């Protein structure tokens, strides 16, 4: 475990699901809205694209990672797990054909294609970041599809937000947006020793969206 009281920190984000309504909308041959046109012409960043597809959850993860990442020099502060292209930074531009390529296949710990590219990038990133950098998973913690490959390589450097335990995707997304807006970090605990299942916490209280949070949510 890192001994620095203020360690370097990189966030690893789970991808947006390509099986939902918005994913089908933007990949449809008949799509004509502005984001779909840019995707087909010059490409859009993976972060913007997944924020559209996933809505609240991925927007929350991306806003939170951008607010609190503290990466080692010359490394990005956030990476997105993909089904077929390993780790990809949120700022990476992708076209429709590239999107279909990197999202092809199953995100499953037993999928050889998924694991080969992910393991390759994890090993490279682990070495580049050094032994005192934390990696925080912003994604599903209750299944092995992300935790297993990350834990095998990152080991004691892999952390998760304790507040994720028991929460569903929408609740996590709302929580992350609120924290990014307020400048308040969650509590990170080592995945290797954390209890990844627990009772569902109380629902987040409704509140008005302030201008700063509205700006963040449009990222």
C-alpha positions in Angstrom: 0.0 0.0 0.0 1.3 3.5 -0.8 2.9 5.1 2.3 2.6 8.7 1.0 -0.2 10.6 2.9 -1.1 12.4 -0.4 -0.4 9.7 -3.0 -0.6 10.0 -6.8 -3.9 8.7 -8.0 -5.3 7.4 -11.3 -8.9 6.6 -11.9 -10.0 3.5 -13.9 -13.5 3.9 -15.3 -15.8 1.2 -16.5 -17.3 1.7 -20.0 -20.7 2.7 -21.0 -23.0 -0.2 -22.0 -23.5 -0.4 -25.7 -26.8 -2.3 -25.3 -28.9 0.7 -24.2 -31.3 3.0 -26.1 -28.8 5.8 -26.5 -26.1 3.5 -27.8 -28.5 2.2 -30.4 -29.5 5.8 -31.3 -26.0 7.1 -32.0 -24.9 4.0 -33.9 -28.0 3.9 -36.0 -27.4 4.6 -39.7 -30.4 7.0 -39.6 -28.9 9.1 -36.8 -28.8 12.8 -37.8 -28.3 14.7 -34.5 -25.2 16.8 -34.0 -23.1 14.4 -31.9 -23.9 11.5 -34.3 -22.8 13.6 -37.3 -19.5 14.5 -35.6 -19.0 10.8 -34.7 -19.3 9.9 -38.4 -17.2 12.8 -39.7 -14.2 13.6 -37.6 -14.9 11.6 -34.4 -15.6 12.6 -30.9 -13.8 12.0 -27.6 -14.6 8.7 -26.0 -15.5 10.5 -22.8 -18.1 12.7 -24.5 -19.5 9.8 -26.4 -19.8 7.5 -23.3 -21.3 10.4 -21.3 -24.1 10.6 -23.9 -24.6 6.9 -24.0 -24.5 6.3 -20.3 -26.1 9.5 -19.1 -25.8 10.0 -15.4 -23.4 7.2 -14.4 -20.6 7.8 -16.8 -20.9 11.6 -16.6 -20.5 11.2 -12.9 -17.4 9.0 -13.2 -15.8 11.3 -15.7 -16.5 14.5 -13.8 -15.2 13.0 -10.6 -12.0 11.6 -12.2 -11.3 15.0 -13.7 -11.9 16.7 -10.4 -9.7 14.5 -8.3 -7.1 12.7 -10.4 -3.5 13.3 -9.3 -1.5 11.3 -11.8 2.3 10.9 -12.0 4.1 13.2 -14.5 3.3 12.6 -18.1 0.4 10.2 -17.4 -3.3 10.9 -17.8 -5.4 10.9 -14.7 -8.1 8.6 -16.0 -8.5 5.6 -18.3 -11.6 3.8 -19.6 -11.8 0.0 -19.7 -12.9 -1.2 -23.1 -14.1 -4.6 -24.4 -11.5 -4.9 -27.2 -8.9 -2.1 -26.9 -7.6 -2.3 -23.3 -7.4 1.0 -21.5 -8.3 4.1 -23.5 -8.1 7.7 -22.2 -11.4 9.7 -22.2 -9.9 12.3 -24.5 -9.1 9.8 -27.2 -11.1 10.7 -30.4 -13.0 7.9 -31.9 -15.1 7.5 -35.1 -18.1 5.2 -35.4 -16.0 2.4 -36.9 -13.5 2.7 -34.1 -16.2 2.7 -31.5 -17.6 -0.5 -32.9 -14.2 -2.0 -32.9 -13.2 -1.1 -29.3 -16.6 -2.1 -28.0 -16.8 -5.4 -29.8 -16.9 -8.5 -27.6 -17.9 -9.3 -24.0 -16.5 -7.5 -21.0 -15.9 -10.7 -19.1 -13.0 -11.9 -17.0 -12.9 -15.1 -19.0 -12.9 -13.5 -22.4 -9.4 -13.9 -23.9 -9.6 -10.9 -26.2 -10.8 -8.6 -23.5 -8.2 -9.8 -21.0 -5.3 -9.8 -23.5 -5.5 -6.1 -24.3 -6.5 -5.1 -20.8 -3.7 -7.0 -19.2 -1.2 -5.6 -21.6 -2.2 -2.0 -20.9 -2.5 -2.6 -17.1 1.0 -4.0 -16.9 2.4 -1.0 -18.9 0.5 1.5 -16.8 1.5 -0.1 -13.6 5.1 0.1 -14.5 4.9 3.7 -15.7 3.0 4.9 -12.7 5.4 3.4 -10.1 4.8 1.6 -6.8 3.3 4.6 -4.9 0.4 5.4 -7.2 -3.1 4.4 -6.3 -5.6 3.2 -8.9 -9.2 3.8 -8.0 -11.9 1.7 -9.8 -15.0 3.7 -10.7 -17.2 0.9 -11.9 -18.9 -2.3 -10.8 -17.3 -3.8 -7.7 -19.7 -6.7 -7.1 -18.7 -8.8 -10.2 -15.3 -10.1 -11.3 -15.3 -8.6 -14.8 -13.3 -5.5 -13.7 -12.1 -6.4 -10.3 -10.4 -9.7 -11.2 -8.1 -8.5 -14.0 -7.3 -5.2 -12.2 -6.6 -6.9 -8.9 -4.3 -9.5 -10.4 -2.0 -6.9 -11.8 -2.4 -3.8 -9.5 -2.8 -5.8 -6.3 -2.7 -3.7 -3.1 -2.6 -0.5 -5.2 -6.2 -1.0 -6.4 -8.8 0.9 -4.4 -12.6 1.5 -4.6 -14.8 4.1 -3.1 -16.3 2.7 0.1 -19.5 4.6 -0.6 -20.1 2.5 -3.8 -20.8 -0.6 -1.7 -24.5 -1.4 -2.0 -25.3 1.4 -4.4 -26.7 1.0 -7.9 -25.4 2.7 -11.0 -27.7 5.7 -10.9 -27.0 6.3 -7.2 -23.3 6.2 -7.8 -23.6 8.6 -10.8 -25.5 11.1 -8.7 -23.1 10.8 -5.8 -20.1 11.3 -8.0 -21.5 14.4 -9.7 -22.3 15.9 -6.3 -18.8 15.2 -5.0 -17.2 16.7 -8.1 -19.4 19.8 -7.7 -18.7 20.2 -4.0 -15.0 19.4 -4.2 -15.4 16.5 -1.7 -13.7 13.2 -2.3 -15.0 9.8 -1.3 -13.3 7.3 1.0 -10.9 4.9 -0.8 -10.4 1.4 0.5 -8.2 -1.4 -0.8 -10.1 -3.8 -3.0 -8.1 -6.8 -1.8 -9.5 -6.4 1.7 -12.8 -4.6 1.2 -16.2 -6.1 1.6 -17.6 -5.5 -1.9 -21.2 -6.4 -1.0 -23.4 -4.7 1.6 -26.8 -3.3 2.4 -28.2 -0.6 0.1 -27.6 2.8 1.6 -30.3 5.5 1.9 -31.3 7.2 -1.3 -29.6 10.5 -2.1 -31.7 13.5 -1.0 -33.1 15.6 -3.8 -31.4 18.9 -4.3 -31.2 21.7 -6.8 -28.4 21.5 -9.4 -26.1 24.5 -9.1 -24.5 26.2 -12.0 -21.1 24.5 -11.4 -22.6 21.1 -11.3 -24.6 21.8 -14.4 -21.4 22.7 -16.2 -19.7 19.5 -15.0 -22.6 17.4 -16.1 -22.3 18.6 -19.6 -18.7 17.3 -19.9 
